[in-house]
């Protein structure tokens, strides 16, 4: 049985370290007058390179699946696989002043992710397993559903209408998930297409915080699949899970989502 304590610490350290690198890089490139496309490309590349170098030294026996790296089928037979998104929310990273971007670092063992960290670098904060903050929500307040600021899923819009909730637009998947963990939102539902690196670390942190985490039909999330496409996700307050899943089933029956690969 693997002792996960060092892995929890490593995930938090790596997510936070990559975040610090990105904050400095963003300031440097902005000062130099770089355009948004350069910010996106350099942010993705520099964070990926740093994380790969760190994992090669700190976890040399583990496999890695990164959004910015070439996939290697040998990960499918590996007992432990790090799943990382070096910069989640590149659009937001390239827009100076926006804070809704993140770094995701998770460890997958036997299809699940018991270890994860999500850095919110612009806020100077990293939330990580095994002990993220316990979320608290205001009683009687209108439900808040965080959705993509550029591609809000029709299912989320319909769900908000059914539950009488308010839509809150936000960038990175990690930022949206952490909004629920921090008690700034109640529900995060996504049906527009994602990959394992989009949800692995956020789902791990949310589950450790006691939130409901699943596919939108209630099935568990499974990781390190041959095809890393994992198109949908639900993170919400545990007391809302039954009502949200019931409403989602009705919404998706009326209008099944078309999750496009990005």
C-alpha positions, 0 to 999 in steps of 0.5 A: 500500500502506497503511503500517500502523505508525501504525494499530498505534499508534493502535489501541493508543492508542485501546483503552488510552484508552477503557479508562482512561476506563472505569476512571475512570467505573466508580469514579465511578458506583460511588461515586455508588451507581449500579446495574448497569444504569446502569454498563452503559449509561453504560460502553457510551455513553461509551466509544463516544462517545469512540472515535468522536470520536477516530477522526473526528479521527485516521482521518477517511478510514476507515469505522467499525463499532461495536457501539454505533453505527448501521451504515452500508452505505458501510463495505462499499465503504471500503478500511479499516474500524475495527471496535470494541467499546467495552466487551466484557463489560458484565456484568462491568464492572457487577460491581465487582471483576471484571476480565474485561472489555475494549475492542476496536479493530481495523482491517479491510482487504480482509476481514482484520484485520491491526491490533488492540488489546485493552485489559484496563483493570482489569489496566492492560494493553493487548495489541496488534499487531504485537508482542504478548507471546509466550505460554508454557505449562507442559509437561504441564499439564492443558489449560485451555479458557476459556468463557463464565461465563454461556453455556458452549457445549455444544461447548466442554464436549464438547471438554474431555471429549474432550481431558481438559481443564479448563473455565475460566469467564470474561466478555469474549471479549477477556479469554478470547482474551487469556488464551490469548495470555498463556499462562493458557489453551490453547484458546478456542472459542465457538459460541454466537453473536458479531458481528464486533466481538466477535472482530476485535481479539482475533483480530488480536492472537492471530494476531500472537502466533502462535496458531491463529485460525479459525472452528470448522471451520477456515475463515478469519475474514472481516470487514466483511460486509454482515451482521456476524454472525460466530457462532463462533471458535477461538483455540488453541495452534498445536501443538494446532490439528490435534487441536482441529479434528479433535475439534471436527468430531466434536463438531459432527457429533454435536451441531450448535450453534445460535448465537443472535443477541444 
